[in-house]
Amino acid sequence: MLFSLFHFLSGYCRIVLSGMNQERFLNLCAAKQILLWNIKREGKHYIFYISRGGYKELQEISEKTGSTFRCIQKKGIPYLFCRYKKRKCFALALLFCTAIFIVMSCFIWQVQVTGSYGHSEEELLDYLEKKGVRSGTKISGFSCARLEEQIRKDFEDIAWVSCERKGTLLRVRVKETLDKRDQKEGEMQESPCNLIASKKGRISSILVRSGSAKVKKGDKVKPGDVLISGVVEIKDDAGEIAEETLVRAQGDVYAISKIKYEDHFPLIYYKKNYTGKTEKSYRFLINGYTIKMPERKTAYAEYDEQSREILLHIGPQFYLPVSLFVITKAQCQISKENYSVSQAKKEARKRLFLFLKEYERKGVVILKNNVRIDSDKNECTAKGIIKIKERVGKVQEIPSTLDGEKDIKQEPAVLNR
């Protein structure tokens, strides 16, 4: 690859060698250290490639050996410039395009956000725009590390974020979790704090990293109850409290709780039957401005419309501030249908599965599903109680003094003894 690029920049020729003493001709080229490559024998001729500098020395070797040579092809930048040297407009246009290419490579032209469920892509893009990250942001004044830190700070439910810039494309990937607020405040905050219950439940397990446990497995808690205290008591040999220390309470507390589930939908629904006929139209989005291409009025009375965005780019990393939207209109016939009892229950189970899947994605464990599905003539109803296990710890700051009477020493962390 580098070999071909070097010769394209310096220029090279394709030569046909004929006549007598052809082997001596090639040997003299080797003696003079003239680089030849891709040498092939075709009938009574040799065909090979030679650099632009070596081509100038072939005439002298040809006179010594009596061989004749003919250039059948010239390639490379020098020959390209010689071909178009009289076309000044072409040269100026080439220089202008090169300058535009260099200037545009100094900016971010496309921003992508992926991995978010709780926040829509439009919401995150609006947030990034308020932070000054948009199409046209200068690369030199942009920091991926700073942006990652800002997103983690402003979105408590985003546990992990990665900002990666490839050329003129900025790709932001996020991962959400239900416990981000507890993790962030419990592990990063410097001030002393307690870990309190965020909801009602029965404790299933508790692991203390720092602080003092105030509950045990099997205890029932309600919102606001202290689970792990940030006040650690240090006792002397007599078993009396000698000192109290404030720390940042840290740990994993899981509780079993119940959630109510209710869903209902009518048995009558509308089904789309596609005919296979489609129409396509195109639109360009240039740095926020939409340009509609001419299109004829659709002949379909009923159709389903889908849009697909194509980011235009030169090579794998040079993305342009231009997107092509391909809008497909698929003709369909809408018919009124009715769920049977078995179909309705199957649809209800599907909707329940998606509901539970969303909870599981957030780290919640489904222990028991007591949802009952019933169907009458008009609608299908799903109701019941779902037993779950989830983290319930929530950070609550505590003052550096208790009851305003005595100061308590603060330490970074003390393991539960």
C-alpha positions as CSV (number, residue, x, y, z in Angstrom):
1,M,0.0,0.0,0.0
2,L,2.7,2.5,1.0
3,F,4.8,1.4,-2.0
4,S,2.0,2.1,-4.4
5,L,1.2,5.5,-2.8
6,F,4.8,6.6,-2.9
7,H,5.1,5.8,-6.7
8,F,1.8,7.5,-7.4
9,L,3.0,10.7,-5.7
10,S,6.4,10.6,-7.5
11,G,5.0,9.3,-10.8
12,Y,5.8,6.0,-12.8
13,C,5.6,4.6,-16.3
14,R,4.7,1.3,-17.9
15,I,7.3,0.2,-20.4
16,V,7.3,-2.3,-23.3
17,L,10.9,-3.6,-24.1
18,S,11.6,-5.2,-27.5
19,G,14.5,-5.8,-29.8
20,M,17.8,-7.7,-29.0
21,N,19.8,-8.0,-25.8
22,Q,16.7,-7.5,-23.6
23,E,18.2,-9.4,-20.7
24,R,21.4,-7.2,-20.9
25,F,19.1,-4.2,-20.8
26,L,17.5,-5.4,-17.6
27,N,20.9,-6.3,-16.0
28,L,22.3,-2.7,-16.8
29,C,19.2,-1.3,-15.1
30,A,19.9,-3.4,-12.0
31,A,23.6,-2.3,-12.1
32,K,22.6,1.3,-12.2
33,Q,20.1,0.6,-9.3
34,I,17.1,1.6,-11.4
35,L,14.0,0.1,-9.7
36,L,11.8,-2.1,-12.0
37,W,8.8,-4.0,-10.8
38,N,6.1,-6.3,-12.1
39,I,8.4,-7.5,-14.8
40,K,6.5,-9.9,-17.2
41,R,7.5,-11.8,-20.3
42,E,4.9,-11.6,-23.1
43,G,5.9,-13.2,-26.3
44,K,9.0,-11.4,-27.6
45,H,8.6,-8.5,-25.3
46,Y,9.2,-7.6,-21.6
47,I,6.6,-5.4,-19.9
48,F,7.5,-3.7,-16.6
49,Y,7.0,-0.6,-14.5
50,I,9.6,2.0,-13.7
51,S,9.8,5.2,-11.7
52,R,9.7,8.6,-13.3
53,G,13.3,9.3,-12.4
54,G,14.5,5.9,-13.8
55,Y,12.6,6.4,-17.1
56,K,14.9,9.3,-17.9
57,E,18.0,7.0,-17.9
58,L,16.6,4.4,-20.2
59,Q,17.7,6.1,-23.4
60,E,21.4,5.7,-22.6
61,I,21.0,2.0,-21.7
62,S,19.0,1.5,-24.9
63,E,21.8,2.9,-27.1
64,K,24.4,0.5,-25.4
65,T,22.3,-2.6,-25.8
66,G,20.5,-2.0,-29.1
67,S,17.2,-2.7,-27.4
68,T,14.2,-0.5,-28.0
69,F,11.6,0.6,-25.4
70,R,8.2,2.3,-25.6
71,C,6.2,4.0,-22.8
72,I,2.6,2.8,-23.0
73,Q,1.2,4.4,-19.9
74,K,2.1,7.3,-17.5
75,K,0.6,7.5,-14.1
76,G,1.0,9.7,-11.0
77,I,0.6,13.2,-9.7
78,P,3.4,14.8,-11.8
79,Y,1.9,13.5,-15.1
80,L,-1.6,14.5,-13.9
81,F,-0.4,18.1,-13.3
82,C,1.3,18.2,-16.7
83,R,-1.9,17.0,-18.4
84,Y,-4.0,19.8,-16.8
85,K,-1.4,22.6,-16.4
86,K,-3.1,24.7,-19.1
87,R,-6.4,24.4,-17.4
88,K,-6.1,27.0,-14.7
89,C,-9.7,26.9,-13.6
90,F,-9.3,23.2,-12.9
91,A,-6.2,23.8,-10.8
92,L,-7.9,26.6,-8.9
93,A,-11.0,24.5,-8.2
94,L,-8.7,21.6,-7.0
95,L,-6.9,24.0,-4.6
96,F,-10.2,25.4,-3.4
97,C,-11.7,22.0,-2.7
98,T,-8.5,21.0,-0.9
99,A,-8.7,24.1,1.3
100,I,-12.4,23.5,2.0
101,F,-11.6,19.8,2.9
102,I,-8.9,20.9,5.4
103,V,-11.1,23.6,7.0
104,M,-14.1,21.3,7.3
105,S,-11.9,18.6,9.0
106,C,-11.5,21.0,11.9
107,F,-15.1,20.7,13.0
108,I,-17.6,18.1,14.2
109,W,-20.4,17.7,11.6
110,Q,-22.4,14.7,12.9
111,V,-23.4,13.8,16.5
112,Q,-24.9,10.3,17.2
113,V,-26.4,9.2,20.5
114,T,-27.0,5.5,21.2
115,G,-27.9,3.2,24.1
116,S,-30.4,5.4,25.9
117,Y,-33.9,4.0,26.9
118,G,-35.1,6.4,29.5
119,H,-34.1,9.5,27.5
120,S,-35.0,9.9,23.9
121,E,-32.3,10.7,21.3
122,E,-33.8,14.1,20.6
123,E,-33.7,14.9,24.4
124,L,-30.0,14.1,24.6
125,L,-29.2,15.9,21.4
126,D,-30.9,19.0,22.7
127,Y,-28.9,18.7,25.9
128,L,-25.7,18.4,24.0
129,E,-26.7,21.5,21.9
130,K,-27.2,23.5,25.1
131,K,-23.7,22.5,26.2
132,G,-22.3,23.8,22.9
133,V,-21.9,20.4,21.2
134,R,-23.6,20.5,17.8
135,S,-22.9,20.2,14.1
136,G,-20.2,22.8,13.5
137,T,-18.5,22.6,16.9
138,K,-14.7,23.2,16.6
139,I,-12.7,20.2,17.4
140,S,-9.8,22.1,19.0
141,G,-12.1,23.5,21.8
142,F,-13.8,20.2,22.5
143,S,-12.9,17.6,25.1
144,C,-14.5,14.1,25.2
145,A,-13.5,13.6,28.9
146,R,-15.1,16.9,29.9
147,L,-18.3,16.0,28.1
148,E,-18.5,12.5,29.7
149,E,-18.0,14.0,33.2
150,Q,-20.8,16.6,32.5
151,I,-23.3,14.0,31.3
152,R,-22.7,11.8,34.4
153,K,-23.2,14.8,36.6
154,D,-26.4,16.1,35.0
155,F,-28.1,12.7,34.4
156,E,-28.4,10.7,37.6
157,D,-29.8,7.6,35.9
158,I,-26.9,7.3,33.5
159,A,-24.2,5.1,35.0
160,W,-21.8,4.9,32.1
161,V,-21.1,7.2,29.1
162,S,-18.5,7.1,26.4
163,C,-17.8,9.9,24.0
164,E,-15.7,8.9,21.0
165,R,-14.7,11.2,18.1
166,K,-13.7,9.7,14.8
167,G,-12.8,12.4,12.3
168,T,-15.8,14.7,12.1
169,L,-18.2,12.2,13.8
170,L,-18.9,12.3,17.5
171,R,-20.5,9.2,18.9
172,V,-22.0,9.3,22.4
173,R,-22.9,5.9,24.0
174,V,-24.7,5.8,27.3
175,K,-25.9,3.1,29.7
176,E,-28.6,3.7,32.2
177,T,-29.3,2.0,35.5
178,L,-31.9,2.4,38.3
179,D,-29.2,2.7,41.0
180,K,-27.1,5.4,39.5
181,R,-28.1,8.1,42.0
182,D,-27.2,5.8,44.9
183,Q,-23.9,4.8,43.4
184,K,-22.9,8.3,42.5
185,E,-23.8,9.9,45.8
186,G,-22.8,7.0,48.0
187,E,-19.4,6.5,46.4
188,M,-18.3,9.9,45.2
189,Q,-19.7,12.4,47.6
190,E,-17.2,13.6,50.2
191,S,-19.6,14.7,53.0
192,P,-20.9,12.2,55.6
193,C,-24.1,10.4,54.8
194,N,-26.6,7.7,55.8
195,L,-28.1,5.1,53.4
196,I,-31.9,5.2,53.8
197,A,-34.7,3.2,52.3
198,S,-36.1,4.7,49.1
199,K,-39.3,2.5,49.2
200,K,-41.2,0.1,51.3
201,G,-40.1,-3.5,51.4
202,R,-38.6,-6.5,53.3
203,I,-34.8,-6.7,53.5
204,S,-33.4,-9.7,51.6
205,S,-29.7,-9.0,51.8
206,I,-27.3,-6.3,53.1
207,L,-23.6,-5.8,52.4
208,V,-21.9,-3.0,54.3
209,R,-18.7,-1.4,52.9
210,S,-18.5,1.5,55.3
211,G,-20.8,2.6,58.2
212,S,-22.9,0.6,60.6
213,A,-25.8,-1.6,59.6
214,K,-29.1,-0.7,61.2
215,V,-31.2,-3.5,59.6
216,K,-30.8,-7.2,59.0
217,K,-32.2,-9.7,56.6
218,G,-36.0,-10.1,57.1
219,D,-36.6,-6.7,58.6
220,K,-39.4,-4.6,57.1
221,V,-38.6,-1.0,56.2
222,K,-40.5,2.0,54.9
223,P,-39.3,5.0,53.0
224,G,-36.8,7.1,55.1
225,D,-35.7,4.3,57.4
226,V,-31.9,4.2,58.0
227,L,-30.4,1.1,56.5
228,I,-26.7,1.9,57.0
229,S,-25.7,4.7,59.4
230,G,-22.8,7.0,58.7
231,V,-22.2,7.2,62.5
232,V,-19.7,4.6,63.5
233,E,-19.3,3.9,67.3
234,I,-15.8,3.1,68.5
235,K,-15.9,1.2,71.9
236,D,-13.2,0.9,74.5
237,D,-12.1,-2.3,76.3
238,A,-15.0,-1.9,78.7
239,G,-17.5,-2.0,75.9
240,E,-18.5,1.7,76.3
241,I,-18.6,4.2,73.5
242,A,-15.3,6.0,73.4
243,E,-15.8,7.9,70.2
244,E,-18.2,8.4,67.3
245,T,-17.0,8.9,63.8
246,L,-18.9,10.2,60.7
247,V,-18.2,8.4,57.4
248,R,-19.9,8.0,54.0
249,A,-22.2,5.1,54.4
250,Q,-21.7,2.6,51.5
251,G,-23.2,-0.8,50.8
252,D,-25.6,-2.8,48.8
253,V,-29.1,-3.3,50.3
254,Y,-31.7,-5.3,48.5
255,A,-35.3,-5.5,49.5
256,I,-38.3,-7.5,48.3
257,S,-41.3,-5.4,47.4
258,K,-44.5,-5.6,45.3
259,I,-45.7,-3.6,42.4
260,K,-49.2,-3.5,40.9
261,Y,-49.6,-4.2,37.2
262,E,-52.7,-3.3,35.2
263,D,-53.1,-3.3,31.5
264,H,-56.2,-3.5,29.2
265,F,-56.8,-3.1,25.5
266,P,-59.8,-3.5,23.2
267,L,-60.4,-6.7,21.2
268,I,-61.0,-4.7,18.1
269,Y,-57.8,-3.6,16.2
270,Y,-56.8,-2.4,12.8
271,K,-54.4,-4.5,10.7
272,K,-52.3,-3.3,7.8
273,N,-52.2,-5.6,4.8
274,Y,-49.3,-4.5,2.5
275,T,-49.7,-4.8,-1.3
276,G,-46.0,-4.8,-2.0
277,K,-46.1,-1.5,-3.9
278,T,-43.9,1.4,-2.7
279,E,-43.0,4.9,-3.6
280,K,-39.8,6.7,-2.5
281,S,-38.9,10.3,-2.0
282,Y,-35.8,12.0,-0.9
283,R,-34.8,15.0,1.3
284,F,-31.5,16.5,2.3
285,L,-30.7,17.9,5.7
286,I,-27.8,20.3,5.4
287,N,-26.6,21.6,8.8
288,G,-30.2,21.7,10.2
289,Y,-31.9,23.0,7.0
290,T,-34.2,20.7,5.1
291,I,-34.2,20.6,1.3
292,K,-37.1,18.7,-0.3
293,M,-36.5,17.1,-3.6
294,P,-39.3,17.3,-6.2
295,E,-41.8,14.5,-5.7
296,R,-45.1,13.6,-7.2
297,K,-48.3,13.3,-5.2
298,T,-48.8,9.8,-3.9
299,A,-51.4,7.7,-5.6
300,Y,-52.1,5.6,-2.6
301,A,-55.2,6.3,-0.5
302,E,-53.7,4.3,2.5
303,Y,-50.0,3.9,3.1
304,D,-47.4,3.3,5.8
305,E,-44.5,5.8,5.8
306,Q,-41.0,5.0,7.0
307,S,-37.9,7.3,6.9
308,R,-34.3,6.2,6.8
309,E,-31.4,8.6,7.4
310,I,-28.1,8.1,5.6
311,L,-25.1,10.1,6.9
312,L,-23.0,11.2,3.9
313,H,-19.3,10.9,4.4
314,I,-16.0,10.7,2.5
315,G,-14.0,7.7,3.6
316,P,-14.6,6.1,7.0
317,Q,-14.1,9.2,9.2
318,F,-14.8,12.4,7.2
319,Y,-18.5,12.9,7.8
320,L,-20.2,15.8,6.1
321,P,-22.9,18.1,7.6
322,V,-25.3,16.6,5.1
323,S,-27.8,13.7,5.7
324,L,-30.0,12.0,3.1
325,F,-33.4,11.0,4.2
326,V,-35.0,8.2,2.1
327,I,-38.8,8.2,2.7
328,T,-40.6,5.0,1.7
329,K,-44.4,4.9,1.3
330,A,-45.7,1.4,1.3
331,Q,-49.2,0.9,0.1
332,C,-51.4,-1.0,2.5
333,Q,-55.1,-1.9,3.0
334,I,-56.4,-1.3,6.6
335,S,-58.8,-3.9,7.8
336,K,-60.8,-4.1,11.0
337,E,-60.0,-7.3,12.9
338,N,-61.0,-8.9,16.2
339,Y,-58.8,-10.8,18.6
340,S,-60.0,-14.2,19.6
341,V,-59.8,-15.1,23.3
342,S,-56.5,-17.0,22.8
343,Q,-55.0,-14.3,20.6
344,A,-55.9,-11.6,23.1
345,K,-54.3,-13.5,26.0
346,K,-51.2,-14.1,23.9
347,E,-51.0,-10.4,23.1
348,A,-51.5,-9.6,26.9
349,R,-48.7,-11.9,27.8
350,K,-46.4,-10.3,25.2
351,R,-47.1,-6.8,26.7
352,L,-46.5,-8.1,30.2
353,F,-43.2,-9.7,29.0
354,L,-42.0,-6.3,27.6
355,F,-43.0,-4.6,30.9
356,L,-41.0,-7.1,33.0
357,K,-38.1,-6.9,30.5
358,E,-37.8,-3.2,31.1
359,Y,-37.5,-3.7,34.9
360,E,-34.9,-6.5,34.4
361,R,-32.9,-4.2,32.2
362,K,-32.7,-1.8,35.2
363,G,-31.3,-4.5,37.5
364,V,-34.6,-5.5,39.1
365,V,-35.0,-9.3,39.8
366,I,-38.5,-10.7,39.2
367,L,-39.3,-13.2,41.9
368,K,-43.0,-14.0,41.4
369,N,-45.5,-13.0,38.8
370,N,-49.2,-13.1,40.0
371,V,-50.8,-11.4,37.0
372,R,-54.2,-12.8,35.9
373,I,-55.4,-12.3,32.3
374,D,-59.1,-12.2,31.6
375,S,-61.0,-11.4,28.4
376,D,-64.6,-10.5,27.7
377,K,-66.4,-9.5,24.5
378,N,-65.0,-6.0,24.4
379,E,-61.6,-6.0,26.0
380,C,-58.7,-8.0,27.5
381,T,-57.5,-7.1,31.0
382,A,-54.4,-8.1,32.8
383,K,-54.2,-7.3,36.6
384,G,-52.1,-8.6,39.4
385,I,-49.1,-8.2,41.8
386,I,-45.5,-8.8,40.8
387,K,-43.0,-9.5,43.5
388,I,-39.5,-8.0,42.8
389,K,-36.1,-7.7,44.4
390,E,-34.2,-4.4,43.9
391,R,-31.7,-2.1,45.6
392,V,-33.4,0.3,47.9
393,G,-30.5,2.4,49.3
394,K,-30.7,6.2,49.0
395,V,-28.2,8.7,50.2
396,Q,-29.1,11.2,53.0
397,E,-26.5,13.7,54.2
398,I,-25.9,14.1,57.9
399,P,-24.5,17.1,59.7
400,S,-21.0,17.1,61.1
401,T,-22.4,17.4,64.7
402,L,-25.1,15.4,66.4
403,D,-27.9,17.2,68.3
404,G,-25.8,20.4,68.3
405,E,-23.9,19.2,71.4
406,K,-20.6,17.6,70.5
407,D,-18.4,17.5,67.5
408,I,-17.8,14.2,65.8
409,K,-14.6,13.4,64.0
410,Q,-15.0,12.9,60.2
411,E,-13.0,10.2,58.4
412,P,-13.1,9.1,54.8
413,A,-14.4,5.6,55.6
414,V,-14.5,3.0,58.4
415,L,-15.3,-0.6,57.7
416,N,-18.1,-2.1,59.8
417,R,-16.7,-4.3,62.6
